[in-house]
């Protein structure tokens, strides 16, 4: 990998790490903060979901814009919006203004992930692309490890402090990214929007629809897991907040090791299609192991298998989407993230409703949905890899 690309990936790593720190930093404090401002469970759910709703609608826009005007300006817009909205969070004391700013944050900061993925597609090729996608995935995993821990620690002193810290770190990063992050899109490729696909039913005919569908299902089932797992673990084996924090740190570290260290070598040896399929099957198997878990050791095993599967599947899906949609990586990454956001919007609502019927139902339905989509899409994923190799 060229030295220039290494520097660029290091900056992207830091940007996405900060974005995920900001996403995770609110988890331990937001229920208390919203309650302090007079809100209840409905307001908490609205606050959590409005970010993903905005991502769903705006990620494709930012991806297409980066295909036209370049990756660098769109990344800087996303990073600046992230910094501004988190500083605003720390200043506000109105519930509805908080929700409005949360929507604005999702709208602007959704420029970061699809554009970063498109940037990586510009500066890497072949198995190096899968490796770089894994490194970025590791950055996001680390952000989700440190974000909740930082939020809980700082929130002990002040509910506003975690927001000021996250916004301040992003603000410090802006001049660094401005100075050292070069444009990755060749000048001749700008101003040409090669993929005019919009969010509509016509997407079922898109060549990458099978990957969009997979991104939706995997994020939908993960969101059901995240929304109900604390309840399930408490009921089945008596886990409390401390044990849950330890488990999620353990899972985050698994994701970092796989995506940051092993994924590149596995991609070179096995290819993206095989890793996507293996990861998807493992994710479903992990959900079934969670159902069967009657001790903390089996629960750790089940969640670890699920995490290994997701860590293999997520970055390689992004990598294959970029390889099979050459010339419009921004548009492809934007649509992929929109489907992932839709899964994160619907997953918590569905998981909560199914858990109310039976505590294992979110996991049974999630596993069956995962197995169904991989059986449906297996041959199509292989065909997409052949297209990417020819292209």
ABEGO torsion letter per residue (X at the ends): XBAAAAAAAAAAAAAAAAAAAAAAAAAAAAAAAAAAAGBBAAAAAAAAAAAAAAAAAAAAAAAAAAAAAEAAAAAAAAAAAAAAAAAAAAABABAAAAAAAAAAAAAAAAAAAAAAAAAAAAABBEAAAAAAAAAAAAAAAAAAAAAAAAAAAAAAABAAAAAAAAAAAAAAAAAAAAAABBBABBAAABGBBABABBBBAAAAABAAAAAAAAAAAAAAAAAAAAAAAAAAAAAAAGBBAAAAAAAAAAAAAAAAAAAAAAAAAAAAAAEAAAAAAAAAAAAAAAAAAAAABABAAAAAAAAAAAAAAAAAAAAAAAAAAAAABBGAAAAAAAAAAAAAAAAAAAAAAAAAAAAAABAAAAAAAAAAAAAAAAAAAAAAAAAAAAAAAAX
